[in-house]
């Protein structure tokens, strides 16, 4: 009985370590253009595209506001929302393809 308990514990620990290492690699993949920061801003061609993407990424979110921010000579829109859990969520969009070109 003791040996089966040890095997179960080893299997459980292995599963936990495997899941943790998988989370790290998926987080790395997720961070590219996911809108979580300026560095990972989603490139868009219009403001309407921003809203379309946000509706897909956060369908139950309530819009709180939109802000224009600059970093260096680049410009970004930040959409601030509240999700269904009451948490603030922000999505960053790279608007350099159209900003100031009207």
Secondary structure in CASP SS format (residue, H / E / C, confidence):
PFRMAT SS
TARGET T0000
AUTHOR 0000-0000-0000
METHOD secondary structure of the structure
MODEL  1
X C 1.00
X H 1.00
X H 1.00
X H 1.00
X H 1.00
X H 1.00
X H 1.00
X H 1.00
X H 1.00
X H 1.00
X H 1.00
X H 1.00
X H 1.00
X H 1.00
X H 1.00
X H 1.00
X H 1.00
X H 1.00
X H 1.00
X H 1.00
X H 1.00
X H 1.00
X H 1.00
X H 1.00
X H 1.00
X H 1.00
X H 1.00
X H 1.00
X H 1.00
X H 1.00
X C 1.00
X C 1.00
X C 1.00
X C 1.00
X C 1.00
X C 1.00
X C 1.00
X C 1.00
X C 1.00
X C 1.00
X C 1.00
X E 1.00
X E 1.00
X C 1.00
X C 1.00
X C 1.00
X H 1.00
X H 1.00
X H 1.00
X H 1.00
X H 1.00
X H 1.00
X H 1.00
X H 1.00
X H 1.00
X H 1.00
X H 1.00
X C 1.00
X C 1.00
X C 1.00
X C 1.00
X E 1.00
X E 1.00
X E 1.00
X E 1.00
X E 1.00
X E 1.00
X E 1.00
X E 1.00
X E 1.00
X E 1.00
X C 1.00
X C 1.00
X E 1.00
X E 1.00
X E 1.00
X E 1.00
X E 1.00
X E 1.00
X E 1.00
X E 1.00
X E 1.00
X C 1.00
X C 1.00
X C 1.00
X C 1.00
X C 1.00
X E 1.00
X E 1.00
X E 1.00
X E 1.00
X E 1.00
X E 1.00
X E 1.00
X C 1.00
X C 1.00
X C 1.00
X C 1.00
X C 1.00
X C 1.00
X C 1.00
X C 1.00
END
